[in-house]
Amino acid sequence: MMEKYAIKKPETTLLRDRFERKLEDLKLLTIEDVAKLFQVSKRTVEGLLYDTRKIPYLKIGRVVRIRERDIVRFLGRTSQGV
C-alpha cells in the first residue's frame, strides 16, 4: 500500500509566491496617469504631490510613482471634506 505524502513547497517558492501576490496589489501610476484620471493638468497633480503633500508618492531614482491605494485614500478624504 502506497502512503500519501503531502508535497511541501520549498521555503523560497513560498516566499516568491507571497512576494508576487504583493506586487500584484501594488499598482503604480505616473503623474500623467493621475492627471488623466482626475482630468486635470500635470501641474495640478504635482501641486498635490510636492506643494501641499496631500498625496504620498514614491521616488525611484528620478522617477515619481503614485500608489493606486494612495489615490483611493485621497479621494476618500476629499469626498468627506477633510
Rosetta constraint file for C-alpha pairs under 8 A:
AtomPair CA 9 CA 13 HARMONIC 6.22 0.50
AtomPair CA 9 CA 14 HARMONIC 6.58 0.50
AtomPair CA 10 CA 14 HARMONIC 6.60 0.50
AtomPair CA 11 CA 15 HARMONIC 6.29 0.50
AtomPair CA 12 CA 16 HARMONIC 6.08 0.50
AtomPair CA 13 CA 17 HARMONIC 6.10 0.50
AtomPair CA 14 CA 18 HARMONIC 6.22 0.50
AtomPair CA 15 CA 19 HARMONIC 6.09 0.50
AtomPair CA 16 CA 20 HARMONIC 6.08 0.50
AtomPair CA 17 CA 21 HARMONIC 6.30 0.50
AtomPair CA 18 CA 22 HARMONIC 6.37 0.50
AtomPair CA 19 CA 23 HARMONIC 6.26 0.50
AtomPair CA 20 CA 24 HARMONIC 6.33 0.50
AtomPair CA 21 CA 25 HARMONIC 6.55 0.50
AtomPair CA 22 CA 26 HARMONIC 6.36 0.50
AtomPair CA 23 CA 27 HARMONIC 7.63 0.50
AtomPair CA 26 CA 67 HARMONIC 6.79 0.50
AtomPair CA 26 CA 68 HARMONIC 7.43 0.50
AtomPair CA 27 CA 67 HARMONIC 5.81 0.50
AtomPair CA 27 CA 68 HARMONIC 5.50 0.50
AtomPair CA 27 CA 69 HARMONIC 7.84 0.50
AtomPair CA 28 CA 65 HARMONIC 5.75 0.50
AtomPair CA 28 CA 66 HARMONIC 5.45 0.50
AtomPair CA 28 CA 67 HARMONIC 4.66 0.50
AtomPair CA 28 CA 68 HARMONIC 5.96 0.50
AtomPair CA 29 CA 33 HARMONIC 5.73 0.50
AtomPair CA 29 CA 34 HARMONIC 6.64 0.50
AtomPair CA 29 CA 65 HARMONIC 5.46 0.50
AtomPair CA 29 CA 66 HARMONIC 5.05 0.50
AtomPair CA 29 CA 67 HARMONIC 6.21 0.50
AtomPair CA 29 CA 68 HARMONIC 6.57 0.50
AtomPair CA 30 CA 34 HARMONIC 6.43 0.50
AtomPair CA 30 CA 64 HARMONIC 6.69 0.50
AtomPair CA 30 CA 65 HARMONIC 5.08 0.50
AtomPair CA 30 CA 66 HARMONIC 6.28 0.50
AtomPair CA 31 CA 35 HARMONIC 6.14 0.50
AtomPair CA 31 CA 42 HARMONIC 6.39 0.50
AtomPair CA 31 CA 45 HARMONIC 6.60 0.50
AtomPair CA 31 CA 46 HARMONIC 7.28 0.50
AtomPair CA 31 CA 64 HARMONIC 7.29 0.50
AtomPair CA 31 CA 65 HARMONIC 6.96 0.50
AtomPair CA 31 CA 66 HARMONIC 7.33 0.50
AtomPair CA 32 CA 36 HARMONIC 6.21 0.50
AtomPair CA 32 CA 42 HARMONIC 6.11 0.50
AtomPair CA 33 CA 37 HARMONIC 6.16 0.50
AtomPair CA 34 CA 38 HARMONIC 6.10 0.50
AtomPair CA 34 CA 45 HARMONIC 7.06 0.50
AtomPair CA 35 CA 39 HARMONIC 5.61 0.50
AtomPair CA 35 CA 40 HARMONIC 5.06 0.50
AtomPair CA 35 CA 41 HARMONIC 5.65 0.50
AtomPair CA 35 CA 42 HARMONIC 5.44 0.50
AtomPair CA 35 CA 44 HARMONIC 7.69 0.50
AtomPair CA 35 CA 45 HARMONIC 6.11 0.50
AtomPair CA 36 CA 40 HARMONIC 6.58 0.50
AtomPair CA 36 CA 41 HARMONIC 7.93 0.50
AtomPair CA 40 CA 44 HARMONIC 6.38 0.50
AtomPair CA 40 CA 45 HARMONIC 7.41 0.50
AtomPair CA 41 CA 45 HARMONIC 6.79 0.50
AtomPair CA 42 CA 46 HARMONIC 6.16 0.50
AtomPair CA 43 CA 47 HARMONIC 6.10 0.50
AtomPair CA 44 CA 48 HARMONIC 6.46 0.50
AtomPair CA 45 CA 49 HARMONIC 6.26 0.50
AtomPair CA 46 CA 50 HARMONIC 5.78 0.50
AtomPair CA 46 CA 51 HARMONIC 7.42 0.50
AtomPair CA 47 CA 51 HARMONIC 4.79 0.50
AtomPair CA 47 CA 52 HARMONIC 6.26 0.50
AtomPair CA 47 CA 53 HARMONIC 7.69 0.50
AtomPair CA 48 CA 52 HARMONIC 5.29 0.50
AtomPair CA 48 CA 53 HARMONIC 5.58 0.50
AtomPair CA 48 CA 54 HARMONIC 5.38 0.50
AtomPair CA 48 CA 55 HARMONIC 6.01 0.50
AtomPair CA 49 CA 53 HARMONIC 4.76 0.50
AtomPair CA 49 CA 54 HARMONIC 6.18 0.50
AtomPair CA 49 CA 55 HARMONIC 5.28 0.50
AtomPair CA 49 CA 56 HARMONIC 6.53 0.50
AtomPair CA 49 CA 57 HARMONIC 6.92 0.50
AtomPair CA 54 CA 74 HARMONIC 7.29 0.50
AtomPair CA 55 CA 66 HARMONIC 7.98 0.50
AtomPair CA 55 CA 70 HARMONIC 6.57 0.50
AtomPair CA 55 CA 71 HARMONIC 6.99 0.50
AtomPair CA 55 CA 74 HARMONIC 6.43 0.50
AtomPair CA 56 CA 66 HARMONIC 6.96 0.50
AtomPair CA 56 CA 70 HARMONIC 6.58 0.50
AtomPair CA 57 CA 64 HARMONIC 6.78 0.50
AtomPair CA 57 CA 65 HARMONIC 5.86 0.50
AtomPair CA 57 CA 66 HARMONIC 4.69 0.50
AtomPair CA 57 CA 67 HARMONIC 6.83 0.50
AtomPair CA 58 CA 64 HARMONIC 5.71 0.50
AtomPair CA 58 CA 65 HARMONIC 5.18 0.50
AtomPair CA 58 CA 66 HARMONIC 6.12 0.50
AtomPair CA 58 CA 67 HARMONIC 7.75 0.50
AtomPair CA 59 CA 63 HARMONIC 5.58 0.50
AtomPair CA 59 CA 64 HARMONIC 4.51 0.50
AtomPair CA 59 CA 65 HARMONIC 6.32 0.50
AtomPair CA 60 CA 64 HARMONIC 6.34 0.50
AtomPair CA 60 CA 65 HARMONIC 7.68 0.50
AtomPair CA 66 CA 70 HARMONIC 7.04 0.50
AtomPair CA 66 CA 71 HARMONIC 7.48 0.50
AtomPair CA 67 CA 71 HARMONIC 6.74 0.50
AtomPair CA 68 CA 72 HARMONIC 6.41 0.50
AtomPair CA 69 CA 73 HARMONIC 6.22 0.50
AtomPair CA 70 CA 74 HARMONIC 6.06 0.50
AtomPair CA 71 CA 75 HARMONIC 6.16 0.50
AtomPair CA 72 CA 76 HARMONIC 6.18 0.50
AtomPair CA 73 CA 77 HARMONIC 6.21 0.50
AtomPair CA 74 CA 78 HARMONIC 6.18 0.50
AtomPair CA 75 CA 79 HARMONIC 6.01 0.50
AtomPair CA 76 CA 80 HARMONIC 6.43 0.50
AtomPair CA 77 CA 81 HARMONIC 6.53 0.50
AtomPair CA 77 CA 82 HARMONIC 5.54 0.50
AtomPair CA 78 CA 82 HARMONIC 5.67 0.50
